[in-house]
Amino acid sequence: MITMSLKVPEVLERRLARLAESRGASRSEVIREALERFLNEASAHPDSCLALASDLIGCVEGPADLSHNKKLLEGFGK
């Protein structure tokens, strides 16, 4: 395992110490678990709107030129 060091506010360290003690675990174990959860959650969320809508791309059928064919837009919004 690689050793890392980090700075945290005293309040956060006290919360960490209390949680670790209540679980009978070390502070390092609690930090590893929290980091693992955070990284798993962060990687589960796509980074872009395109990624979020990727399952919708190509799922609708219709005229290919709908966005620029003025004949197809007659009466739209009325």
C-alpha positions as CSV (number, residue, x, y, z in Angstrom):
1,M,0.0,0.0,0.0
2,I,1.1,3.6,-0.6
3,T,1.2,6.0,2.3
4,M,-0.4,9.4,1.7
5,S,-0.7,12.4,4.0
6,L,-3.3,15.1,3.9
7,K,-4.5,18.1,5.9
8,V,-8.0,18.2,7.3
9,P,-9.8,20.7,9.6
10,E,-9.8,19.7,13.3
11,V,-13.6,19.3,13.2
12,L,-13.4,16.8,10.4
13,E,-10.6,14.9,12.2
14,R,-12.7,14.7,15.4
15,R,-15.7,13.3,13.4
16,L,-13.4,10.8,11.7
17,A,-11.9,9.7,15.1
18,R,-15.4,9.2,16.6
19,L,-16.6,7.2,13.6
20,A,-13.5,5.0,13.5
21,E,-13.8,4.4,17.3
22,S,-17.5,3.5,17.0
23,R,-16.7,1.0,14.2
24,G,-13.7,-0.4,15.9
25,A,-11.6,0.5,12.9
26,S,-8.6,2.7,12.2
27,R,-9.0,6.2,10.8
28,S,-7.1,4.9,7.7
29,E,-9.7,2.2,7.2
30,V,-12.6,4.7,7.4
31,I,-10.8,7.1,5.0
32,R,-10.1,4.3,2.5
33,E,-13.8,3.2,2.6
34,A,-15.0,6.8,2.1
35,L,-12.5,7.4,-0.8
36,E,-13.6,4.2,-2.5
37,R,-17.3,5.1,-2.2
38,F,-16.6,8.6,-3.5
39,L,-14.6,7.4,-6.5
40,N,-17.2,4.8,-7.4
41,E,-20.0,7.3,-7.2
42,A,-18.0,9.9,-9.2
43,S,-17.2,7.4,-12.0
44,A,-20.9,6.3,-12.2
45,H,-22.0,9.8,-13.3
46,P,-21.3,10.8,-16.9
47,D,-19.4,14.0,-17.4
48,S,-21.4,15.6,-20.2
49,C,-24.9,16.1,-21.5
50,L,-24.0,14.0,-24.5
51,A,-23.0,11.2,-22.2
52,L,-26.3,11.6,-20.2
53,A,-28.4,11.4,-23.4
54,S,-26.4,8.8,-25.2
55,D,-29.1,6.2,-24.8
56,L,-31.6,8.5,-26.5
57,I,-29.6,9.3,-29.6
58,G,-31.2,7.9,-32.6
59,C,-34.3,6.6,-30.8
60,V,-36.8,8.9,-32.5
61,E,-37.9,8.6,-36.1
62,G,-38.9,11.5,-38.2
63,P,-37.8,13.6,-41.1
64,A,-34.1,14.1,-41.3
65,D,-34.3,17.7,-42.3
66,L,-36.9,18.8,-39.6
67,S,-34.6,21.4,-38.1
68,H,-34.1,23.4,-41.3
69,N,-37.0,22.6,-43.6
70,K,-39.4,25.5,-43.3
71,K,-42.3,23.5,-44.9
72,L,-42.2,21.0,-42.0
73,L,-42.3,23.9,-39.5
74,E,-45.5,25.6,-40.8
75,G,-48.0,26.0,-38.0
76,F,-45.6,24.9,-35.4
77,G,-46.3,26.6,-32.0
78,K,-49.7,27.9,-33.0
